[in-house]
Structure formats: C-alpha cells, structure tokens
Amino acid sequence: MGAEPMLRLSFCCSRTGEARMKHALKPSQYAILIAIMLTASVGDSLLARGMAQMGPMDIHHLGRLLLHAPFNPFVAAGIVLLIGFFAAYTTALSWADLTFVMPATAFGYVVIALLGRFWLHEHLSATRCVGIALIVCAVGFVAGGPSRTEHPKLDRMDAGLGPL
C-alpha cells in the first residue's frame, strides 16, 4: 500500500493525481434545473394558497376535495406547474444522476421559504432559516461534482454501441 491513498476521488482525479473539476453543464441543462426549482416551489405555494381557501377537510369529506379543489384557480395553477415540474424533472434525470439532480434543485427550499414568508404570510422561525442555510451549504458540495457519474454500460448504450 505504501504512500497510495486509500480513497480515490473518482470524479476529479487526473493521471498526474491533481484534482480538477469536471463540471460542464450546458445552458439548457441549467435552465432545466432552474425550471425544476421554480415550478415545484411556485406550484406548491399555489396549492397551499388554494387549499387554505378551501378550508379544513378530513377523510370523510374527500369527495368534496376531489370534486371542488381542482376548480379553485390557485389549485388548478399549482397542478399545472407541478405537471411542468414533473416534465423538467424527468428530463434532468435523463442526463444526470438522481444524487446530482435532487440536491441541485434543493435551492427550491429557499424559494419556498421566501414565498411562504412574503406571499403566504407564514411565520419563518430562526430554526427554519438555519436549516435552510445548512441545506444550501450542503448543495454546494454536491453541485461541485459531476452531473453524471461514470456508468460504462449506460455510456456505451448512449453512444449507440449496443445494448447493456
């Protein structure tokens, strides 16, 4: 074993052993990540506002929820945005790993907190602010890695060189 390190950084080590970042997303891929973050955050906020207008419901009034809620303009707009979120999310998963996409879109927590505080007039405690800040800091570590980990079989298939 000698001087060789026990753990190698598989995403950033060159032959000389020096670390370099290999993080090259296209502008369209950044746009998809931003779309995921905004459609989820705004869609969830619209649903929250619409459901607050509907009033409290319980399991015994589920029919009322299913029949009336989609006709509330805020709920309907939230549903449309969440469908857009699903389309953008599946697009991102086609070119990046889940372990990259999910944390990279976690900035949506900041958007949700701001929308909740200033649009929905919800209380935002110091504990929640600290939690959101920790999430944002952690996202920085994850976003610094590659957008797609090495998958020799998938890379071969993507290149059109044959099935798995």
N, C-alpha and C positions, 0 to 999 in steps of 0.2 A: 504494500500500500504506500509506504513512504510519504512523500510530500503531496500526493494526489488528493484532492478534496473528496470527501465522502458524498457530497451533494453537488450535482452539476445543474446549472441553470440552463435548461433545455431550450428556453425560448430566446436566449440572447447571447450565447457564447459563440465566438468565432474560433477558428482553428488556432489562433495565437493565444486564446484564453482570455482575451479582453472582452468586456461586456459592451454590447451595443444594443440599442433599441431597434426592434424590427416592427414598427407600428405604422402602417401606411394604409389608412382608410381613405377611400375616395370621398369627395364632397357629397355624392349621393348617399353614401353609407352614413355619413354624419347626419344628413337630413333625415334619414330613416330613424336613427336613434333619437333625434330631437322630436320627430313626429310621435314616436312611441311615448316619450316622456310627456309631451303636451296633450296628446289625445287621451291618455289614461288619466292624467291629473284633472284636466278640464271636464272630461266625461264623468269622472267620479264626483266632482264638485256639483255638476249639473244634476246628477242623480240625487245627491244629498239634498240639494235645494228643493227639487221636485217632491221628494218623499217627505220632507218636512212640511210641505204644503198639504200633502195628503193626510197628515195626521197619524197618530199611533195606530198600528194594526197588530193583530195577533194571528195565530194559526187558524183560528175559527173564521176569520174574515179574509182568507187567502183569495177567494173568488173576487172580492172587491179589488184587491191589489192587482190581480192578473187582468181584470177587465178595465179598470179605470186608470191605473197608473200610466200605462203607455200613452194615454191621451193628454197627460199633463205635458205642456210644451218643454219644460225643463227635463223631465224624464225622457221624452222622445229624443231630444237633442243629445242627452247623455248616452242613450243607447246607440245613436248614430256614430258618435265619437268613439265609443268603445268598440264598435264594429271596425272603425278605421284603425284603432289601436291593434286589434287582432290581425288585420291585414299587414300593418307595418311590422308587428312583432314576428309573424311567421316569415316575412321577407328577411328580417335581420337574422333569424335562425338558419336561413338557407346559406348564409355566408360567414356566420360566426358561431362560436360555441355558446351554449347556454350560460356557462360560467363567465363569459365576457358580456353578453347582452344584458342579462339580469342586473348585474352591478352597474354597468354603464348607464342604464336607464334609471338608476336609483336617485338621480338628481330630481326626479319627479316628486320625491318626498319634500323637497324644498318648495317646489311649485304648489303642492297640496297644502303645505303649511301656510304659505302666503295667501293662497285663495281662501283657505279656511278662516284665517285671521281677518283679512281685509274685505272679502266679499261675503262670506257667510257669517262674519262677526263672532267666530268661535274664540274661546279662550286658548291661548297658546302659552303653556307654562314654561318656566325655565328648564325643567327636566326634559320636556319635549324638544326644546331648542337645542339642548346639549346632545340629545340622542340623534337629532337630525344632523348636527355638525359632525358627530362621530361617523355616521353613515357616509357623509360627503367625503370625509378624510379617507375612509376605507375604500371608497370608489376610486380615489386617486391611485391607490396601489394596484387595483385590479385593471383599471383602464390603461395602465402603463404597459401591460403585457400584450401579447399578440392577439389579433382579432380571431384567429383560428389556430388552435393547437394542431400539431402535426398528426395527421391521420393518413398513413401511407395508402391504405386501401381506398379511402374516400378520395384522396388526391389523385390516385390512379384512375378512379372512375370519373372524376371531374374532368380529367384530361382526355377522356374518351378512349382510354387504353384497355377497356374491358370491364367485366363485372367483378364484384367482390370475390 
